[in-house]
Amino acid sequence: MSTALDSNILVALWDADDALHHAARQLLEKASANGRLVISGLVYAELLAAPGRSEAFLDQFCEDTRIGVEWELKERVWREAGIAYQRYGERRKRQGANGPRRILADFLIGAHAMVNGYRLLTLDGRLYRASFPKLAIETI
């Protein structure tokens, strides 16, 4: 089975001081042994946006780790992300939540994995389970 990666998994992997570094490494190795690893163009852009990262670094990392980048999103991904984001907003309103809101990119990442039949490797399992109940999720 192919596994889509959320940005936070790679950030934890790259930060050797992060408490989740070792667990992220193990999950990535396991996922890689069981199939193809992919990131959406959204994940690539989120990773590139961090200070000090370059396209050359990301491209080399993806090549070295055989992580494919899927640059284009299907129409169904856009629709599912919009629906999931709308439902998320409704849940927040019902719960009287006033904390930080998630951004639409998170829902595009989840919809990309779901529509393509991928498992999603993320640190945000709670969000994705609530928003995409049919999505196979693996988390630390």
N, C-alpha and C positions, 0 to 999 in steps of 0.2 A: 504494500500500500504506500502511496506517496504521502509525504508529510509536508504541510505548509508550516513555515516558521513565523512566529510573531517577532517583532523587533526586540522585545524585552528578553527573549532567550539569547539572542546574539549579543546584546549588551552585557548580560550577566556572564556570558562566555568570555568576552573580551576583557572584563574587569576581574583580574585575578584576586583582588581584595574583596570582591562581592561574596557574601555568604552563600550565594546560590551558584557560584562559578563551577564547583565540582559537580553538582547535580545537573546543571545545564549541559556540561560536557558529556556526562554519562547518557542523558536522554538523547542528545544529538547523535552519539555513537550508536545507540540502540536503534534510533529511527533510520539512520543511514544504512545500517545492516539489513533493515527490513524493507527498504524501498528508496525511491527517489526523494530528495529534499528540494523544496522550492520556496521562493519568496515572491510575493507580488511586487510590482513596481512601487506600490505604496510603502512597503517595508523598506525597499531599497532607498526611497526618498527620505524616510524617517531616519534611517541609519546615516545617510549622507549629510543630513542637516546638522548633526552634532559637530561642534567645533573640533578641528584637527583631523577630521576624516576626509579622505579624498576619493574621487572616482577610481583612481588607480588602486588604492588600498582595497576598496570594496570589490572591484572587478577581480583583483588577484585572489582575494579571500574566497569569493564564489567559485573561481576556477579551481583553486587548490582543494576546496572542500566538495566540489562537484554539486554546488547548490545552484539550481537553475533559477533564472529570473523570468517571471512571466509579466511582460510589460503591458499587455492589453487585457482588459477585463470585459467579459461578456455582458451583454445587456441584462441577463438574468442576475448577475452579480450586483449591478447598480440598483435594480429593483428590490432585490432581497435586502440589501443594505439599507435602503430607504425605509422599507417596511419595518425592519428590526429596530432602526433608530427611532422611528415613530412610536413603536411599542415601548421602547426604553423610556422615552419621554413621558408616556402615559403612566408607566410603573413609578417613575420618580414622583410624578404629581400625586398619585394615589398614596404614596408612602410619605408625602410631605417632606421629601428630601430637599435639602438646601446646600448640600456639599458640591464639590466640583462635578461638572458634567463631563461625560466622555465626549470624544470628538467623533465625527462621522468616519474618519479613517479607520478607527477600530472596527466599525461595523462592515466596512468594505473588506477588511482583512478576514473577518469571520465569514462573510458571504462568499468571498473568493474560495476559501477552503471548502465550504459546504457545497456550493454549486459544482465544483470540480470533483467532488467525492474524495477530498483529501482529509486526512486527520490533521488537526491543528495542535501544534506544540506551542504553549504559551504559559506565562506566569499569571495570566488573568482568567483562569478557568471559570470563576464565578460569573463574570460578565458574559462570557461566550456561552456558558450552559443556559443562562437565563434568556439570552437573545437568540440562540440557535440550538434548540433542544435536540435536533436530529444530527448535529455535528459531532463527530468523534473527536474528543479532546484529550490531550495528555498534558499534564502539568506537574510541577514539582510540589 
